[in-house]
Amino acid sequence: MVKKLIYLSFIAIFLTGCFKDQPSLHDRELSIELFVKYEDQALKNMPVTLRTNDYNLSAYKDTTDSSGLVKFENLPFAEYSVDIQGEATIQSYLDSTALDTVMVTASKILSPGSNEFFQDTVYAIVSGTSPGIKINELYTCGPPNKFFYFYDQFFELYNSSEDTVYLDGMVFCRMGTWLENVTYIFQFPGEPMGGTQDYPVPPDSFVVVAQDAFNHKDEIFNGEKSVDLSNADFEFRNSLDYGDYDNPDVPNLENLEEGHTLDFMVGVTGDIILIADGSDVNYVDGIDPESVLDCVEYSSSSTHEKDIEDIVDRGFAGVGLIKYSGQSLERISPGFDTNNSTVDFEIIESPTPGYQHE
């Protein structure tokens, strides 16, 4: 029930082959100036990396000056992605009179248009790239059908750290608007924060959490487009939902919300999901951002307004996701997390729950 990264070498070979098809010569040059900030503060000595897929070229790297400015000259004219990660001194979240040294991160797509000089400001946030439990895949949109079947939803988690992580007592949430609004909250069995250690996730391992842990291919016409979740590692269970399926061989995440009578269901093409360490289960006043391990906001529409704070996710996964298509959302690479789901996730044509890749 654990998939290892045995296929990474294949991915590397595949990507290398793709880059060989890209040209290395160009006929126009581009200059890029970037101001790097955290809120209103310029970030000095911050490493900045530019990459393009338009040419077979290595990444360009430099650091910001004392005013937070970095310049790249004589670049091939192309679209670039910018990635920033480094250490910064910022005002403390807990004490406005104190300073904290934290890791910050930023990423953005730079599209120069027709102008050969491009200038922009890139805003960094406190990094969410620390290793640990990440949401690696979201299958939400349902298989091809005309009767609104989406009960084969699942979420795949991944341990990106070098240590075993224990899921005991962690909470899985569906969020409304902002971190103050928890619409669903379900908890893994056990006690959080090391209270018990009954549900280990080894390094480089995947865990599947199903809405309902059974073979959904048997439920609908053209079932091959759905997914067999009978071997899921966990399933959501609400004892107040008397019709909620319960696989006796699969451990449950139990509902914590008083009076909530539904199973864990999310929007087929847009919603917010969050996993936290379980230190804050008082859902009435929201989720403590310091307890959040990972958060993904997804939306099929590029014009959807942002609903969750940038501190946990400053982008959207799933732009272009088609409902009842059998498509799924997956991280470009396991553990690759910049806190910007726009660049962290891609749409794949079929779901790939973890145990299928043993």
C-alpha atoms as one frame of an Amber mdcrd trajectory, in Angstrom:
protein
   0.000   0.000   0.000   3.022   2.249  -0.413   4.490   3.394  -3.693   8.162
   4.248  -3.889   9.785   6.623  -6.299  11.082   3.858  -8.529   9.924   5.724
 -11.580  11.943   8.911 -11.021  14.755   7.720 -13.253  12.253   7.244 -16.046
  10.929  10.775 -15.511  14.445  12.190 -15.610  15.201  10.356 -18.877  11.907
  11.503 -20.340  12.472  15.145 -19.409  16.005  15.055 -20.735  14.678  13.763
 -24.018  12.154  16.595 -24.142  14.831  19.245 -23.664  16.883  17.782 -26.495
  14.089  18.779 -28.847  14.317  22.433 -27.799  16.498  24.864 -29.792  19.552
  26.493 -28.249  19.800  29.415 -30.714  17.645  32.534 -30.522  17.178  35.660
 -32.606  16.033  38.192 -29.945  17.327  39.173 -26.529  15.478  40.123 -23.367
  16.330  42.073 -20.219  14.482  41.313 -16.986  14.459  43.362 -13.784  12.744
  41.966 -10.714  12.046  43.578  -7.359  11.720  40.916  -4.664   9.656  41.816
  -1.603   8.007  40.318   1.433   4.886  42.431   1.967   6.386  45.968   1.811
   9.925  44.931   2.719  12.622  44.619   0.041  14.546  41.358   0.339  18.288
  41.717  -0.143  20.777  38.937  -0.944  17.921  36.688  -2.028  18.768  33.880
  -4.521  16.722  34.126  -7.735  16.530  31.464 -10.463  15.093  31.850 -13.964
  14.219  28.915 -16.199  12.690  28.608 -19.662  11.338  25.601 -21.528  11.552
  27.415 -24.862  15.269  26.721 -25.270  17.676  23.984 -24.314  19.546  26.170
 -21.824  20.629  25.956 -18.207  18.948  27.993 -15.482  20.038  31.600 -14.864
  20.901  32.463 -11.248  21.668  35.681  -9.382  20.930  37.428  -6.062  19.112
  40.632  -5.215  20.998  43.783  -4.249  20.431  45.938  -1.161  17.233  47.379
  -2.685  15.787  43.949  -3.481  16.542  44.307  -7.214  18.008  41.654  -9.494
  18.805  42.131 -13.198  19.223  39.585 -15.965  20.650  40.868 -19.263  20.995
  39.370 -22.741  18.542  36.537 -22.157  16.973  34.608 -25.041  13.559  36.136
 -25.700  11.133  33.670 -24.098   8.670  33.066 -21.272  10.403  32.350 -17.958
   9.506  30.904 -14.588  11.113  32.555 -11.586  11.791  30.643  -8.365  12.993
  32.285  -5.180  13.874  30.627  -1.905  16.069  31.938   0.857  16.402  33.183
   4.412  14.909  36.544   5.389  14.442  38.569   8.571  10.813  39.670   8.926
   8.443  40.975  11.587   7.278  38.226  13.918   3.713  36.974  13.538   3.462
  36.514  17.301   5.147  39.735  18.482   5.050  42.885  16.336   8.075  44.296
  18.183  10.264  41.265  17.417  11.978  39.946  14.295  12.053  36.377  13.022
  14.514  34.742  10.647  12.465  32.522   8.338  12.653  30.782   5.002  10.633
  32.570   2.337   9.675  31.412  -1.132   8.147  32.812  -4.309   7.392  31.633
  -7.826   5.862  33.276 -10.852   5.530  32.980 -14.621   7.080  35.908 -16.522
   5.524  36.581 -19.931   7.307  39.495 -21.639   4.782  40.064 -24.441   6.461
  41.875 -27.335   8.649  44.184 -25.231  12.355  43.327 -24.986  12.555  44.881
 -21.499  10.470  43.310 -18.722  10.116  44.605 -15.159   8.024  43.123 -12.375
   7.699  42.770  -8.596   7.687  39.304  -7.061   6.218  38.937  -3.577   7.584
  36.188  -1.336   5.728  34.478   1.487   6.865  32.433   4.449   7.916  29.128
   2.965   5.683  26.104   2.981   8.380  23.992   1.406   9.634  22.399   4.604
   9.599  18.614   4.171   6.821  16.512   5.637   3.287  15.498   4.729   2.080
  17.030   1.458  -1.155  16.670  -0.492   0.181  15.003  -3.639  -2.951  14.204
  -5.651  -6.593  15.303  -5.607  -9.145  13.310  -7.558 -12.378  15.272  -7.216
 -14.147  15.728 -10.565 -15.740  12.287 -10.903 -15.619   9.754 -13.745 -17.459
  10.221 -17.072 -21.165   9.867 -16.288 -24.462  11.703 -16.688 -25.913  11.112
 -13.237 -23.564  13.212 -11.098 -21.493  10.405  -9.586 -18.440  11.758  -7.767
 -18.254   9.482  -4.735 -14.945   8.006  -5.913 -13.074  11.100  -4.704  -9.749
  10.504  -2.980  -6.695  12.398  -1.737  -3.154  11.124  -1.892  -0.611  12.208
   0.728   3.168  12.020   0.410   5.952  12.137   2.995   8.652  14.354   1.482
  10.919  14.223   4.549  13.795  11.897   5.349  12.054  10.729   8.522   8.991
   8.640   9.250   5.963  10.852   9.911   2.950   9.727  11.940  -0.565  10.641
  10.818  -2.016  10.028  14.301  -4.472  12.773  15.246  -3.881  14.966  12.187
  -6.943  16.726  10.786  -8.192  16.944   7.220 -10.370  19.961   6.454 -12.520
  21.424   3.739 -12.307  25.194   4.010 -14.722  27.977   3.183 -13.546  31.575
   2.875 -10.270  32.096   4.723  -8.795  30.063   7.557 -11.535  31.204   9.940
 -14.163  29.197   8.059 -13.913  25.423   8.467 -16.750  23.651   6.652 -15.644
  20.035   7.260 -13.101  18.691   9.747 -12.228  14.985  10.021  -9.473  13.509
  12.179  -7.098  10.588  11.684  -7.231   7.994  14.497  -4.804   8.337  17.374
  -3.424  11.252  19.371  -1.642  14.142  17.626   1.834  15.568  18.130   3.436
  12.260  19.119   0.701  11.235  21.549   0.484   7.927  19.678   2.515   6.573
  16.770   0.287   3.916  15.260   0.029   5.227  11.690   3.525   5.710  10.268
   4.344   7.034   6.807   7.949   6.193   5.844  10.035   8.628   3.770   9.140
   8.844   0.067   5.850   7.027   0.682   2.265   7.656  -0.360  -1.022   7.261
   1.516  -4.501   7.198  -0.062  -7.482   8.653   1.795 -10.776   7.711   0.118
 -14.181   9.267   0.473 -15.436   5.652   0.437 -13.023   2.704   0.302 -14.591
   0.318  -2.191 -14.317  -0.515  -5.894 -16.123   2.322  -7.630 -15.571   0.699
 -11.028 -18.472  -1.595 -10.153 -20.838   1.307  -9.493 -21.139   3.102 -12.815
 -21.414   2.458 -16.533 -17.993   2.574 -18.230 -16.504   1.925 -14.811 -12.939
   1.587 -16.088 -12.806   5.394 -16.023 -13.401   5.316 -12.276 -11.076   3.935
  -9.595 -10.852   0.967  -7.253 -10.418   2.362  -3.733 -10.972  -0.884  -1.860
  -7.246  -0.908  -0.978  -7.147   2.686   0.299  -5.130   3.299   3.439  -7.881
   5.372   5.122 -11.433   6.476   4.452 -13.593   9.307   5.721 -16.411   8.231
   8.025 -19.220  10.229   9.612 -21.143   8.283  12.253 -23.957  10.848  11.936
 -24.413   9.887   8.279 -26.218   6.582   8.669 -25.862   5.745   4.986 -22.104
   6.371   4.872 -20.240   3.291   3.627 -17.687   1.872   6.065 -15.028  -0.615
   4.976 -14.205  -2.576   8.156 -10.664  -3.261   6.915  -9.763   0.409   6.445
  -9.107   2.860   9.330 -11.452   5.854   9.484 -11.031   9.597   9.671 -13.927
  10.609  11.910 -16.028  13.757  11.709 -15.361  16.257  14.512 -17.986  18.873
  13.677 -20.995  18.828  15.950 -24.237  18.389  14.000 -22.474  17.731  10.684
 -24.235  14.804   8.971 -22.372  14.444   5.655 -19.428  12.427   4.446 -16.257
  14.290   3.382 -17.184  15.610  -0.070 -15.608  18.468  -2.016 -16.546  20.414
  -5.135 -15.907  18.566  -8.384 -13.990  21.468  -9.992 -13.281  23.898  -7.174
 -12.696  23.915  -3.425 -10.041  24.176  -0.691  -8.594  21.262   1.249  -6.149
  21.443   4.105  -4.248  19.040   6.342  -3.007  20.188   9.764  -1.020  18.614
  12.587  -4.015  18.293  14.937  -2.764  20.717  17.572  -5.804  22.929  16.854
  -9.163  21.136  16.593 -11.272  24.047  17.808 -12.861  24.525  14.391 -15.287
  27.232  15.550 -12.625  29.950  15.335 -10.851  28.449  12.329  -7.512  26.695
  11.914  -4.284  28.036  13.400  -2.044  28.756  10.368   1.004  27.523  12.281
  -0.594  24.060  12.483  -1.167  23.800   8.719   1.011  21.207   6.973  -0.345
  21.742   3.473  -3.245  23.453   1.743  -4.456  23.295  -1.857  -7.032  25.578
  -3.442  -8.230  24.363  -6.828 -10.522  25.919  -9.418 -11.319  25.099 -13.022
 -11.753  28.828 -13.702  -8.830  31.224 -14.045 -11.081  34.150 -13.029 -12.112
  32.697  -9.664 -11.324  35.023  -6.749  -8.822  33.774  -4.188 -10.554  32.387
  -1.080  -7.694  31.213   1.138  -4.835  33.256   2.595  -1.618  33.469   0.607
   0.290  32.246   3.639  -0.985  28.697   2.938  -1.574  28.776  -0.846  -1.193
  31.713  -3.197  -2.368  30.038  -6.399  -4.934  27.699  -7.944  -4.514  24.108
  -9.031  -6.753  22.710 -11.740  -7.418  25.624 -14.092  -9.136  23.892 -17.024
 -10.258  20.832 -15.036 -13.395  19.328 -16.629 -16.109  17.945 -14.375 -17.048
  14.286 -14.838 -14.005  13.718 -17.041 -11.988  11.336 -14.864  -9.144  13.872
 -14.753  -7.067  14.316 -11.621  -4.730  16.917 -10.114  -1.205  15.836  -9.220
   1.965  17.556  -8.099   4.443  17.997 -10.922   6.936  16.162  -8.729   6.240
  14.525  -5.336   7.123  16.926  -2.547   7.551  19.896  -4.929   5.777  22.587
  -2.921   6.198  26.332  -3.331   2.854  27.186  -1.682   1.616  28.165  -5.148
  -0.688  25.456  -6.478  -0.748  27.124  -9.889   2.817  26.007 -10.522   2.940
  22.991  -8.183   0.122  20.956  -9.774  -0.854  19.728 -13.219  -3.946  18.055
 -14.656  -3.509  14.380 -15.504  -5.961  12.361 -17.576  -6.599   9.554 -15.077
  -6.302   9.191 -11.293  -3.286   7.338  -9.888  -3.913   6.367  -6.246  -0.680
   5.414  -4.510  -1.004   1.667  -4.191  -1.327   1.273  -7.962   2.369   2.077
  -8.297   3.910  -0.477  -5.963
